[in-house]
Amino acid sequence: MMTCCSKVICNGCDYANNTREAEASLNSLCLFCRKATPETDKECYKYRMKRIEADDSVSMRQWGSEQFDKGDYQSALTYFTKAAELGDVDSHYRLASLYHLGKGVEKDSGKKFHHLEEAAIGGHPNARFNLGCDEWNNGNNERAVKHWIIAANQGHDGSIKPLMPAYRVGLVSRDDLAAVLRAHQAAVDATKSPQRDAAEEFYLG
């Protein structure tokens, strides 16, 4: 995420831009707002707070995540809640986790389920997968399978595994399973690029 304007880019775009700037001896600028990339923690904090004051949900969620990592779950809850109210899907997913774990708030399965549903409706594959797991554990096997199929179609690797035993017991037809596997592979392939491969090799070694 770009600290200056809260725009999110993938590692491939970040790597390609950094390579371009280095090869041309250019100053490091944000791809979106064209501001100079902040170099110190103080500058990053200043930009982050400015974006939060402007009701930027992505900055709120990111700041909430940093508070969570520090163990300040109450602050994380506050920022995730505000970001979710502004429509940030991933913040709904993170709120579901807080209500599940009881961190910063009392455990509440109803609120956990609500936020998982909101995240899933917004296209969050992990939330959709978790809904499937909850439905399966509650004995709602057909609903669980529907959730896993949607998540798999979005490219969620973990949803393929539970669909296999569901297929063996007749909850998924051969044709439907084949269609899911094709859709899953297409979704995964759509996220690949030479730039992302190069970034993964560079950043992860």
KAZITA-V849830 format. One record per residue. RES is the residue in one letter. SS is DSSP state (H for helix, E for strand, C for the rest). Layout:
BEGIN
res:RES ss:SS
res:RES ss:SS
END
This chain:
BEGIN
res:M ss:C
res:M ss:C
res:T ss:C
res:C ss:C
res:C ss:C
res:S ss:C
res:K ss:C
res:V ss:C
res:I ss:C
res:C ss:C
res:N ss:H
res:G ss:H
res:C ss:H
res:D ss:H
res:Y ss:H
res:A ss:H
res:N ss:H
res:N ss:H
res:T ss:H
res:R ss:H
res:E ss:H
res:A ss:H
res:E ss:H
res:A ss:C
res:S ss:C
res:L ss:C
res:N ss:C
res:S ss:C
res:L ss:E
res:C ss:C
res:L ss:C
res:F ss:C
res:C ss:C
res:R ss:C
res:K ss:C
res:A ss:E
res:T ss:C
res:P ss:C
res:E ss:C
res:T ss:C
res:D ss:H
res:K ss:H
res:E ss:H
res:C ss:H
res:Y ss:H
res:K ss:H
res:Y ss:H
res:R ss:H
res:M ss:H
res:K ss:H
res:R ss:H
res:I ss:H
res:E ss:H
res:A ss:C
res:D ss:C
res:D ss:C
res:S ss:H
res:V ss:H
res:S ss:H
res:M ss:H
res:R ss:H
res:Q ss:H
res:W ss:H
res:G ss:H
res:S ss:H
res:E ss:H
res:Q ss:H
res:F ss:H
res:D ss:H
res:K ss:C
res:G ss:C
res:D ss:C
res:Y ss:H
res:Q ss:H
res:S ss:H
res:A ss:H
res:L ss:H
res:T ss:H
res:Y ss:H
res:F ss:H
res:T ss:H
res:K ss:H
res:A ss:H
res:A ss:H
res:E ss:H
res:L ss:C
res:G ss:C
res:D ss:C
res:V ss:H
res:D ss:H
res:S ss:H
res:H ss:H
res:Y ss:H
res:R ss:H
res:L ss:H
res:A ss:H
res:S ss:H
res:L ss:H
res:Y ss:H
res:H ss:H
res:L ss:H
res:G ss:C
res:K ss:C
res:G ss:C
res:V ss:C
res:E ss:C
res:K ss:C
res:D ss:C
res:S ss:H
res:G ss:H
res:K ss:H
res:K ss:H
res:F ss:H
res:H ss:H
res:H ss:H
res:L ss:H
res:E ss:H
res:E ss:H
res:A ss:H
res:A ss:H
res:I ss:H
res:G ss:C
res:G ss:C
res:H ss:C
res:P ss:H
res:N ss:H
res:A ss:H
res:R ss:H
res:F ss:H
res:N ss:H
res:L ss:H
res:G ss:H
res:C ss:H
res:D ss:H
res:E ss:H
res:W ss:H
res:N ss:H
res:N ss:C
res:G ss:C
res:N ss:C
res:N ss:H
res:E ss:H
res:R ss:H
res:A ss:H
res:V ss:H
res:K ss:H
res:H ss:H
res:W ss:H
res:I ss:H
res:I ss:H
res:A ss:H
res:A ss:H
res:N ss:H
res:Q ss:C
res:G ss:C
res:H ss:C
res:D ss:C
res:G ss:H
res:S ss:H
res:I ss:H
res:K ss:H
res:P ss:H
res:L ss:H
res:M ss:H
res:P ss:H
res:A ss:H
res:Y ss:H
res:R ss:H
res:V ss:C
res:G ss:C
res:L ss:C
res:V ss:C
res:S ss:C
res:R ss:H
res:D ss:H
res:D ss:H
res:L ss:H
res:A ss:H
res:A ss:H
res:V ss:H
res:L ss:H
res:R ss:H
res:A ss:H
res:H ss:H
res:Q ss:H
res:A ss:H
res:A ss:H
res:V ss:H
res:D ss:H
res:A ss:H
res:T ss:C
res:K ss:C
res:S ss:C
res:P ss:H
res:Q ss:H
res:R ss:H
res:D ss:H
res:A ss:H
res:A ss:H
res:E ss:H
res:E ss:H
res:F ss:H
res:Y ss:H
res:L ss:H
res:G ss:C
END
